[in-house]
Amino acid sequence: MVSIRFYGKPVALTLLMLFLCGVCWLPKDRFYASLGGACDSLEQWQAAIDFYSKAIDCNPKYTVAYEYRAEAYSNIRQWQKAIDDFTKTIELDPEYAKAYYNRGYVYSNLGQWPKAIDDFSKAIELNPKLEMAYYNRGVAHDYIGQSQMAIADYSKATQLGYLLSVNHSKAIALDPKSAMAYYNRGVAYASVSAAYDRGYLDQLAIDDYNKAIELDPKFAMAYANRGYICKKLGNMNQADKDRQKAKELGYKPEQK
């Protein structure tokens, strides 16, 4: 008999359906992992964590359970626990590109940019077509002022088919007061413009940087990137103002 906490009617009904569908005949580790997956689909993250933990108790080398538990921890912002589980996933499967990518993403959320870059780079080494790894490595380079390396990664992500502006438009729809969402879409427009010579996107990028600055007047990178585009468009007066403002706010461009 499975002993669980009560997580609410939708979860209870899903677990009952899994029993009726015969999932209970799976090996115990896969059985508990399946229950965790059902809870994931309902965004019941703590319930999912509990079931993945049971799966790991049954099989301490169950790579997938560590990976999925790490993702559940990420969803409730328990970053260190997520890092620990992604690290265990890598220990069990050192060639698994997605695990490096996901751990890099967690490091990004913690502002640990060099570690994030290392993990994204490893993910790319293992899977050169992992477009989101290029994009997020670009974000990390951007944050530490390595603008040219960032542009190269954004461009590569775009070439591989990552729909930057579409994804970030969805993020803006979910949180229209997020300065970062507007900034990221501005970066997307600018990178597509640079990669494919689509100059008309530069103004869209400026508009998004303007909105990001309106929402967060201390957003140094938004000033820096707006200044970069203004310089490209020949508006040197605004470019100089933005460069100076970004510097005042602590932005340090890469050294040439």
C-alpha positions as CSV (number, residue, x, y, z in Angstrom):
1,M,0.0,0.0,0.0
2,V,1.3,3.5,-0.9
3,S,1.3,6.0,1.9
4,I,1.1,9.6,0.7
5,R,0.0,13.0,2.0
6,F,-3.2,14.5,0.8
7,Y,-2.4,17.0,-2.0
8,G,-5.8,18.0,-3.1
9,K,-8.6,16.5,-5.2
10,P,-7.0,16.9,-8.7
11,V,-3.9,15.1,-7.6
12,A,-5.8,12.4,-5.8
13,L,-7.9,11.7,-8.9
14,T,-4.8,11.6,-11.1
15,L,-3.1,9.1,-8.8
16,L,-6.3,7.0,-8.8
17,M,-6.3,7.0,-12.6
18,L,-2.7,5.9,-12.6
19,F,-3.6,2.9,-10.4
20,L,-6.6,2.0,-12.6
21,C,-4.4,2.2,-15.8
22,G,-2.0,-0.3,-14.4
23,V,1.0,1.9,-13.5
24,C,1.0,0.2,-10.1
25,W,2.5,-2.9,-11.8
26,L,5.7,-1.0,-12.7
27,P,8.9,-1.5,-10.7
28,K,8.7,0.6,-7.6
29,D,11.2,3.2,-8.7
30,R,9.4,3.8,-12.0
31,F,6.0,3.6,-10.3
32,Y,6.9,6.4,-7.9
33,A,8.5,8.4,-10.7
34,S,5.3,8.1,-12.7
35,L,3.3,9.5,-9.7
36,G,5.9,12.3,-9.5
37,G,5.3,13.1,-13.2
38,A,1.6,13.2,-12.7
39,C,2.1,15.7,-9.9
40,D,4.4,17.7,-12.1
41,S,1.7,18.0,-14.8
42,L,-0.6,19.5,-12.2
43,E,2.1,21.8,-10.9
44,Q,2.0,20.1,-7.5
45,W,5.8,20.5,-7.0
46,Q,6.1,19.4,-3.4
47,A,4.1,16.3,-4.1
48,A,6.3,15.6,-7.1
49,I,9.4,16.0,-5.0
50,D,8.1,13.6,-2.4
51,F,7.4,10.9,-5.1
52,Y,10.8,11.4,-6.8
53,S,12.4,11.0,-3.4
54,K,10.6,7.7,-3.0
55,A,11.8,6.6,-6.4
56,I,15.4,7.5,-5.4
57,D,15.0,5.6,-2.1
58,C,14.1,2.5,-4.2
59,N,16.9,3.1,-6.7
60,P,19.7,5.5,-5.7
61,K,21.1,5.4,-9.2
62,Y,17.8,6.3,-10.9
63,T,19.1,9.2,-13.0
64,V,15.8,10.4,-14.3
65,A,14.4,10.8,-10.7
66,Y,17.2,13.1,-9.7
67,E,16.8,15.2,-12.9
68,Y,13.0,15.6,-12.5
69,R,13.3,16.3,-8.7
70,A,15.9,19.0,-9.6
71,E,13.4,20.5,-12.0
72,A,10.7,20.5,-9.3
73,Y,13.0,22.1,-6.8
74,S,13.7,24.8,-9.5
75,N,10.0,25.5,-9.8
76,I,9.8,26.3,-6.1
77,R,13.1,28.2,-6.2
78,Q,15.0,25.9,-4.0
79,W,18.1,26.5,-6.1
80,Q,20.8,24.8,-4.1
81,K,18.8,21.5,-3.9
82,A,18.2,21.8,-7.6
83,I,22.0,22.2,-8.2
84,D,22.7,19.2,-5.9
85,D,20.3,17.0,-7.9
86,F,21.5,18.2,-11.3
87,T,25.1,17.5,-10.1
88,K,24.1,14.0,-9.1
89,T,22.4,13.5,-12.5
90,I,25.7,14.5,-14.2
91,E,27.7,12.2,-11.9
92,L,25.4,9.3,-13.0
93,D,25.4,10.4,-16.7
94,P,28.4,12.6,-17.6
95,E,27.4,12.8,-21.2
96,Y,23.9,14.2,-20.6
97,A,23.9,17.7,-22.2
98,K,20.5,18.7,-20.8
99,A,21.7,18.2,-17.2
100,Y,24.6,20.6,-17.7
101,Y,22.2,23.1,-19.4
102,N,19.7,22.9,-16.6
103,R,22.3,23.3,-13.9
104,G,23.7,26.3,-15.8
105,Y,20.2,27.8,-15.9
106,V,20.0,27.5,-12.1
107,Y,23.4,29.1,-11.7
108,S,22.1,32.0,-13.9
109,N,19.2,32.5,-11.5
110,L,21.7,32.8,-8.7
111,G,23.8,35.3,-10.7
112,Q,26.8,32.9,-10.7
113,W,27.6,33.7,-14.3
114,P,31.0,32.0,-14.7
115,K,29.6,28.7,-13.5
116,A,26.6,29.2,-15.8
117,I,28.9,29.8,-18.8
118,D,30.9,26.7,-18.0
119,D,27.8,24.5,-17.8
120,F,26.2,26.0,-21.0
121,S,29.5,25.5,-22.8
122,K,29.7,21.9,-21.7
123,A,26.1,21.4,-22.9
124,I,27.0,22.9,-26.3
125,E,30.1,20.7,-26.5
126,L,27.9,17.6,-26.0
127,N,25.1,18.8,-28.2
128,P,26.1,21.6,-30.6
129,K,22.5,22.1,-31.7
130,L,21.1,22.9,-28.3
131,E,20.0,26.4,-29.2
132,M,18.8,27.4,-25.8
133,A,22.2,26.8,-24.4
134,Y,23.7,29.3,-26.8
135,Y,21.0,31.8,-25.9
136,N,21.4,31.5,-22.2
137,R,25.2,31.5,-22.5
138,G,24.7,34.8,-24.4
139,V,22.7,36.2,-21.5
140,A,25.5,35.2,-19.0
141,H,28.1,36.8,-21.2
142,D,25.9,39.9,-21.4
143,Y,25.6,40.2,-17.7
144,I,29.4,40.3,-17.2
145,G,29.9,42.8,-20.0
146,Q,31.2,40.4,-22.7
147,S,28.9,42.0,-25.3
148,Q,30.5,40.6,-28.5
149,M,30.5,37.0,-27.1
150,A,26.9,37.5,-26.2
151,I,25.9,38.7,-29.7
152,A,27.7,35.7,-31.2
153,D,25.7,33.3,-29.0
154,Y,22.4,35.1,-29.6
155,S,23.0,34.9,-33.3
156,K,23.9,31.2,-33.2
157,A,20.7,30.5,-31.2
158,T,18.7,32.3,-33.8
159,Q,20.4,30.4,-36.7
160,L,19.5,27.2,-35.0
161,G,15.9,28.2,-34.9
162,Y,15.3,29.5,-31.4
163,L,12.4,31.9,-31.7
164,L,13.7,34.5,-29.3
165,S,11.1,37.3,-29.8
166,V,8.1,34.9,-29.8
167,N,9.2,33.3,-26.5
168,H,9.9,36.6,-24.8
169,S,6.6,38.0,-26.1
170,K,4.9,35.2,-24.2
171,A,6.9,36.1,-21.1
172,I,5.7,39.7,-21.4
173,A,2.1,38.6,-21.7
174,L,2.5,36.6,-18.5
175,D,4.2,39.4,-16.6
176,P,3.8,42.8,-18.4
177,K,5.6,44.6,-15.5
178,S,8.8,42.6,-15.9
179,A,11.6,44.8,-17.0
180,M,13.7,41.7,-17.7
181,A,11.1,40.3,-20.1
182,Y,11.2,43.5,-22.2
183,Y,15.0,43.6,-22.0
184,N,15.2,40.0,-23.2
185,R,12.9,40.6,-26.1
186,G,15.0,43.7,-27.0
187,V,18.1,41.5,-27.0
188,A,16.2,39.1,-29.2
189,Y,15.3,41.8,-31.8
190,A,18.8,43.1,-31.8
191,S,20.4,39.7,-32.2
192,V,18.2,38.8,-35.1
193,S,18.9,42.2,-36.7
194,A,22.7,41.6,-36.4
195,A,22.5,38.0,-37.7
196,Y,20.3,38.7,-40.7
197,D,20.8,42.4,-41.4
198,R,17.2,43.3,-40.5
199,G,17.7,46.9,-39.5
200,Y,14.0,47.5,-39.0
201,L,14.2,45.4,-35.8
202,D,16.6,47.8,-34.2
203,Q,13.8,50.3,-33.4
204,L,11.8,47.5,-31.9
205,A,14.8,46.7,-29.7
206,I,15.1,50.3,-28.7
207,D,11.4,50.4,-27.8
208,D,11.8,47.3,-25.6
209,Y,14.9,48.8,-23.9
210,N,12.9,52.0,-23.3
211,K,10.2,50.0,-21.6
212,A,12.7,48.0,-19.5
213,I,14.2,51.3,-18.3
214,E,10.8,52.8,-17.6
215,L,10.0,49.8,-15.4
216,D,13.5,49.7,-13.8
217,P,15.4,53.0,-14.1
218,K,18.5,51.3,-12.6
219,F,18.7,48.6,-15.3
220,A,22.3,49.2,-16.4
221,M,22.4,46.7,-19.2
222,A,19.3,48.1,-20.8
223,Y,21.1,51.5,-21.0
224,A,24.2,49.8,-22.3
225,N,22.4,47.9,-25.1
226,R,20.2,50.8,-26.1
227,G,23.4,52.9,-26.4
228,Y,25.0,50.2,-28.6
229,I,22.0,50.3,-31.0
230,C,21.9,54.1,-31.0
231,K,25.6,54.1,-31.9
232,K,24.9,51.7,-34.7
233,L,22.1,54.0,-36.0
234,G,24.3,57.1,-35.8
235,N,22.6,58.7,-32.8
236,M,25.9,59.4,-31.1
237,N,24.5,61.9,-28.6
238,Q,22.1,59.3,-27.1
239,A,24.7,56.6,-27.4
240,D,27.1,58.6,-25.2
241,K,24.4,59.4,-22.7
242,D,23.4,55.7,-22.4
243,R,27.0,54.6,-22.1
244,Q,27.7,57.1,-19.3
245,K,24.5,56.1,-17.5
246,A,25.3,52.4,-17.7
247,K,28.8,53.1,-16.3
248,E,27.3,55.1,-13.4
249,L,25.1,52.2,-12.6
250,G,28.0,49.8,-12.5
251,Y,28.1,48.3,-16.0
252,K,31.6,47.3,-17.0
253,P,32.0,46.5,-20.7
254,E,34.4,43.9,-21.8
255,Q,38.0,45.1,-22.3
256,K,39.2,45.1,-25.9
